[in-house]
Amino acid sequence: MGDLDQIELLEEYIEDFGKELKSIKKASEYLELIERFQDEITRTTDIMDQSKDNMVAHQELATTKLSLYQSILQGIEHKQKSLEELQKNTLDDLSGFDQKYEKYMNESNKSIKELFSNVNENRTMIETLSKEQMDHRGFLFKKLYMIVGGFLGLNMALGVVILFILLNGK
């Protein structure tokens, strides 16, 4: 009877070994899935890195444009101050002249006011363009954060599912 008990024990060990082999095979299949998933994550990361580089280039371009607009705006403001000062000096110098010069002064003032109007219109246009650039950059950043958040959520969900499968597979 000792041999029969040993044979039964050996059969039990063989069955347990078979179950372990099945578990190892299943784990191997899961590992293959994980490796494919990792490859997909690597490709996604590469795409995101390229997108980041593009965003940096766009941001640098927008910053350069904004700097240019601000420089132009400062130049316009400086010229406007100079014109205002010139107008004041001209009015002081011409205050003693007769009606002929007064007529000339009225025409000069009209031209200067038109120039100021044009300067103000240009400044308003530059400020509007600058604001649009800032709004567009904010939109691009929000879009990038949404994409990154989506990928992160997807990666976390897939990781949890794989972990759940691995834990429940034993």
C-alpha positions in Angstrom: 0.0 0.0 0.0 2.9 2.3 0.5 3.6 2.3 -3.2 0.0 3.2 -4.0 0.1 6.2 -1.6 3.3 7.3 -3.2 1.8 7.0 -6.6 -1.3 9.0 -5.5 1.0 11.6 -4.0 3.0 11.7 -7.2 -0.2 12.1 -9.2 -1.2 15.0 -7.0 2.2 16.6 -7.5 1.9 16.2 -11.2 -1.6 17.8 -11.2 -0.3 20.7 -9.1 2.7 21.0 -11.5 0.3 21.1 -14.5 -1.8 23.8 -12.8 1.4 25.8 -12.1 2.4 25.4 -15.8 -1.0 26.7 -16.9 -0.6 29.7 -14.6 2.9 30.3 -15.9 1.6 30.1 -19.5 -1.2 32.5 -18.6 1.3 34.9 -17.0 3.6 34.6 -20.0 0.6 35.6 -22.2 -0.1 38.6 -19.9 3.6 39.6 -20.1 3.3 39.6 -23.9 0.3 41.9 -23.6 2.1 44.1 -21.2 5.1 44.3 -23.6 2.8 45.3 -26.5 1.1 47.8 -24.2 4.6 49.2 -23.2 5.5 49.6 -26.9 2.3 51.5 -27.4 3.1 53.7 -24.5 6.5 54.3 -25.8 5.1 55.4 -29.2 2.6 57.6 -27.5 5.3 59.2 -25.4 7.4 59.8 -28.5 4.4 61.5 -30.2 3.8 63.6 -27.0 7.5 64.6 -27.0 7.2 65.7 -30.6 4.1 67.7 -29.7 5.9 69.3 -26.8 8.7 70.3 -29.1 6.2 71.8 -31.5 4.4 73.6 -28.7 7.8 75.1 -27.5 8.5 76.3 -31.0 5.1 77.9 -31.2 5.5 79.4 -27.8 8.8 80.9 -28.8 7.3 82.3 -32.0 4.4 83.8 -30.1 6.8 85.3 -27.5 8.9 86.8 -30.3 5.9 88.3 -31.9 4.7 89.6 -28.6 8.1 91.2 -28.0 7.9 92.8 -31.5 4.4 94.1 -30.8 5.5 95.5 -27.5 8.6 97.1 -29.0 6.4 98.7 -31.8 3.9 99.9 -29.2 6.7 101.5 -27.1 8.1 103.3 -30.2 4.6 104.6 -31.0 4.1 105.8 -27.5 7.5 107.5 -27.5 6.7 109.2 -30.8 3.3 110.2 -29.5 4.9 111.9 -26.5 7.4 113.6 -28.8 4.6 114.8 -31.0 2.6 116.1 -28.0 5.7 118.0 -26.7 6.3 119.3 -30.2 2.7 120.5 -30.5 3.0 122.3 -27.1 6.2 124.0 -28.1 4.8 125.0 -31.5 1.7 126.4 -29.9 3.8 128.5 -27.4 5.9 129.9 -30.3 3.0 130.8 -32.5 0.7 132.3 -29.9 1.9 135.9 -30.7 1.3 135.7 -34.5 -1.6 137.2 -36.4 -4.7 135.4 -38.0 -2.8 134.1 -40.9 -0.6 132.0 -38.7 -3.7 131.1 -36.6 -5.2 129.5 -39.7 -2.0 127.7 -40.4 -2.0 126.5 -36.8 -5.6 125.1 -37.1 -4.6 123.1 -40.1 -1.5 121.8 -38.4 -3.5 120.8 -35.3 -6.0 119.0 -37.5 -3.1 117.0 -39.2 -1.6 116.2 -35.8 -5.0 115.0 -34.5 -5.4 112.8 -37.5 -1.9 111.4 -36.9 -2.8 110.8 -33.2 -5.9 109.1 -34.4 -3.9 106.8 -36.7 -1.4 106.1 -34.0 -4.2 105.2 -31.5 -5.8 103.0 -34.2 -2.5 101.2 -34.8 -1.9 100.8 -31.0 -5.4 99.4 -30.6 -4.8 97.0 -33.4 -1.5 95.9 -32.0 -3.0 95.4 -28.5 -5.8 93.3 -30.1 -3.3 91.1 -32.0 -1.3 90.7 -28.8 -4.4 89.6 -26.8 -5.4 87.2 -29.6 -1.9 85.6 -29.5 -2.1 85.2 -25.7 -5.6 83.7 -26.0 -4.5 81.3 -28.7 -1.5 80.2 -26.7 -3.7 79.5 -23.6 -6.1 77.5 -25.8 -3.1 75.4 -27.1 -1.9 74.8 -23.6 -5.3 73.7 -22.4 -5.7 71.4 -25.4 -2.2 69.8 -24.6 -3.1 69.4 -20.9 -6.4 67.7 -21.9 -4.6 65.3 -24.2 -1.9 64.5 -21.6 -4.6 64.0 -19.0 -6.5 61.7 -21.3 -3.5 59.6 -22.0 -2.6 59.5 -18.3 -6.1 58.4 -17.4 -6.1 55.7 -20.2 -2.7 54.4 -19.1 -3.8 54.3 -15.4 -7.1 52.5 -16.3 -5.3 49.9 -18.5 -2.7 49.4 -15.8 -5.4 48.7 -13.2 -7.2 46.3 -15.6 -4.0 44.4 -16.3 -3.1 44.3 -12.5 -6.6 43.1 -11.8 -6.4 40.3 -14.4 -3.0 39.2 -13.1 -4.2 39.1 -9.5 -7.4 37.2 -10.4 -5.6 34.8 -12.8 -3.9 32.9 -9.9 
